[in-house]
Amino acid sequence: MKIKFWGTRGSIPVNGKEFCKYGGNTSSVEILPSENISFILDAGSGIRNAGIDIIKRKEVEKIFIFLSHFHTDHIVGLPFFTPFYKENYSINIFGLPYIYNTIEKIVDLIIGPPFFTLTKENFKAKILFKNLSIGDVFNINGVIVSTIKVNHPDPTLGYKIIYKNQTIVYITDNELIQNNQLSLDNIEKVIREKHVDLIEFCKNADVLIHDTSYDIDDYNERIGWGHSNIYSAVMLGHLAKVKKLYLFHYDPSYDDNKIDTLLNKTQKFSKKINGRIECYASSDYMEVEI
Ligand SMILES: [Zn+2]
């Protein structure tokens, strides 16, 4: 499978010369089990570039969009996904309905007045809406997709995608340890005890893309906001025996130098705990073949 990161920032898009290396678009990650099927995780501002690229690539016929939740940094790009406005695409939109009882109603809210000029009546692609539940497991063209509930202020799904013995787990907006007494030595104990299901969900994954919104000191001022610090994400990956962790959903105040520092810290922490997990910092436009 191939992964294309189109948006790796959290909360709000950023730009400027200090954000050139990692980019400033919010969450959107494309996974390609094959060249003609595109899975897109979240519709932050990065999905706009995904749409432009998909149209250029020509091979893609079927698109499956999976929304983790509906906070603005995960949906703001949806109206700007240009394949909606082309006849030759079949697009399925999946998510866990919240407040409104169907995904279709939520998309109507996102793409329509008073927030946007157009509505889904302007779409030319064939669109289907699928309401998901926590713990769903289903098969799309031989790709197995599973969902899990993660720890965020509004209902939020993590996704696992398995194809031909390769596994990618996408968990954004997840606060692993809600605790300001966070000594590095007790991270393992807390995650092992609190996240039995999540460790099992991520077990032996080739790639884990996980919320690493904050450095450790910044996290201590943002407890309960629904995001993880870098060390707890490394520990989850380590306990689940994941091969590669991609840091993701960076705080908008973090410039390129800061993200370099975060990556360095995670790599040192992995060594300290004798972890085999490889840590990488995701960035907009990054492509990974697994
Ligand atoms: Zn977010």
Residues whose N, C-alpha, C, O or C-beta is under 5 A from the ligand:
A	BS01	ZN	G10 S11 D73 D173
